[in-house]
Amino acid sequence: QVQVVESGGGLVQPGGSLRLSCSVSGNIVRNGVMGWYRQAPGKQRELVASITDLHSMEYVDSVKGRFTISGDLAKNAVNLQMNSLRPEDTAVYYCYVHILVEGLGSRDYWGQGTQVTVSS
């Protein structure tokens, strides 16, 4: 069984910072991609940032220069450092992993979500 665990959400004032962490455990043969999506009320879920096992990183335009994704996929862990936060960053953030699972093949898994609220 694969588990995805997130931590680090919370309430922060505009201009502040938060750091999200995600780890995945289970019968993982290979970890291909880890990333973060977010979903604000009334909006579709969107990709915020991702990192591959070859250290290729991708960001949505609205967070470039403010958010940094880092991690070691061999250790099944990823972080998202969020700086200069804005009210429009308020959303539930979900960790996403695309992994090769023993006996099951390639699978996508999601964390339970962590709330990030940016407000004064």
C-alpha positions as CSV (number, residue, x, y, z in Angstrom):
1,Q,0.0,0.0,0.0
2,V,1.3,3.4,-0.9
3,Q,0.9,6.4,1.4
4,V,1.4,10.1,0.5
5,V,1.8,12.4,3.5
6,E,1.8,16.2,3.4
7,S,2.6,18.8,6.0
8,G,3.3,22.5,6.3
9,G,0.1,24.3,5.4
10,G,-1.3,27.1,7.5
11,L,-2.3,30.8,7.7
12,V,0.2,33.5,6.6
13,Q,0.1,37.2,5.9
14,P,0.6,38.5,2.4
15,G,4.3,38.6,1.6
16,G,5.0,35.8,4.0
17,S,6.5,32.3,3.4
18,L,5.5,28.7,4.0
19,R,7.2,25.4,3.3
20,L,5.2,22.4,2.3
21,S,6.7,18.9,2.6
22,C,5.6,15.6,1.1
23,S,6.8,12.0,1.5
24,V,5.6,8.8,-0.1
25,S,6.1,5.3,1.3
26,G,5.2,1.8,0.1
27,N,6.4,-0.8,-2.3
28,I,7.9,1.7,-4.7
29,V,10.1,0.4,-7.4
30,R,10.8,3.8,-9.0
31,N,9.6,7.3,-8.4
32,G,9.2,9.3,-11.7
33,V,7.5,12.5,-10.8
34,M,6.5,14.4,-7.7
35,G,4.7,17.7,-7.6
36,W,2.1,20.0,-6.1
37,Y,-1.3,20.9,-7.3
38,R,-3.7,23.3,-5.8
39,Q,-7.4,23.9,-5.9
40,A,-9.1,27.2,-4.8
41,P,-12.8,27.3,-4.1
42,G,-14.8,27.4,-7.4
43,K,-11.7,26.8,-9.5
44,Q,-10.2,23.8,-11.2
45,R,-7.2,22.0,-9.8
46,E,-4.0,23.3,-11.3
47,L,-0.4,22.2,-11.4
48,V,1.8,24.5,-9.2
49,A,5.2,22.8,-9.6
50,S,6.7,19.4,-10.3
51,I,10.1,17.7,-10.4
52,T,11.1,14.6,-12.2
53,D,13.7,11.9,-11.3
54,L,16.0,13.7,-13.8
55,H,15.6,16.9,-11.8
56,S,13.5,18.6,-14.5
57,M,11.3,21.2,-12.9
58,E,8.2,22.9,-14.0
59,Y,6.2,25.8,-12.6
60,V,2.9,27.5,-13.3
61,D,3.6,31.0,-14.5
62,S,1.9,32.7,-11.5
63,V,4.4,31.3,-9.1
64,K,7.7,31.5,-11.0
65,G,10.3,33.5,-9.1
66,R,8.4,33.0,-5.8
67,F,8.0,29.2,-5.3
68,T,10.8,26.6,-5.4
69,I,10.4,22.9,-5.6
70,S,13.1,20.7,-4.3
71,G,13.6,17.1,-3.3
72,D,15.2,13.8,-3.8
73,L,12.9,11.3,-5.6
74,A,15.2,8.5,-4.7
75,K,14.2,9.3,-1.1
76,N,10.6,9.8,-2.1
77,A,10.4,13.3,-0.6
78,V,9.7,16.7,-2.0
79,N,9.4,20.2,-0.6
80,L,7.7,23.4,-1.9
81,Q,9.2,26.6,-0.6
82,M,6.6,29.4,-1.1
83,N,7.8,33.0,-0.7
84,S,6.1,36.3,-1.3
85,L,2.7,34.7,-0.9
86,R,-0.3,36.5,-2.2
87,P,-4.0,36.1,-1.3
88,E,-4.6,34.5,-4.7
89,D,-2.3,31.6,-3.6
90,T,-4.9,30.6,-1.1
91,A,-6.0,27.0,-1.9
92,V,-5.8,23.4,-0.8
93,Y,-2.4,22.1,-1.9
94,Y,-2.1,18.5,-2.9
95,C,1.0,16.4,-3.3
96,Y,1.1,14.3,-6.4
97,V,3.3,11.3,-7.2
98,H,3.7,9.2,-10.3
99,I,5.5,6.0,-9.4
100,L,6.2,2.4,-10.4
101,V,4.7,0.2,-7.7
102,E,5.7,-3.4,-7.2
103,G,3.1,-5.7,-8.6
104,L,0.9,-2.9,-9.9
105,G,2.8,-1.0,-12.5
106,S,2.8,2.8,-12.9
107,R,0.3,4.6,-10.7
108,D,-0.7,8.1,-9.7
109,Y,-1.3,8.9,-6.0
110,W,-2.5,12.0,-4.2
111,G,-2.1,13.3,-0.7
112,Q,-5.0,14.3,1.4
113,G,-4.4,18.0,0.9
114,T,-3.2,20.8,3.1
115,Q,-4.8,24.2,3.4
116,V,-2.8,27.3,2.6
117,T,-4.5,30.6,3.5
118,V,-2.9,34.0,2.7
119,S,-4.7,36.8,4.5
120,S,-4.1,39.8,6.6
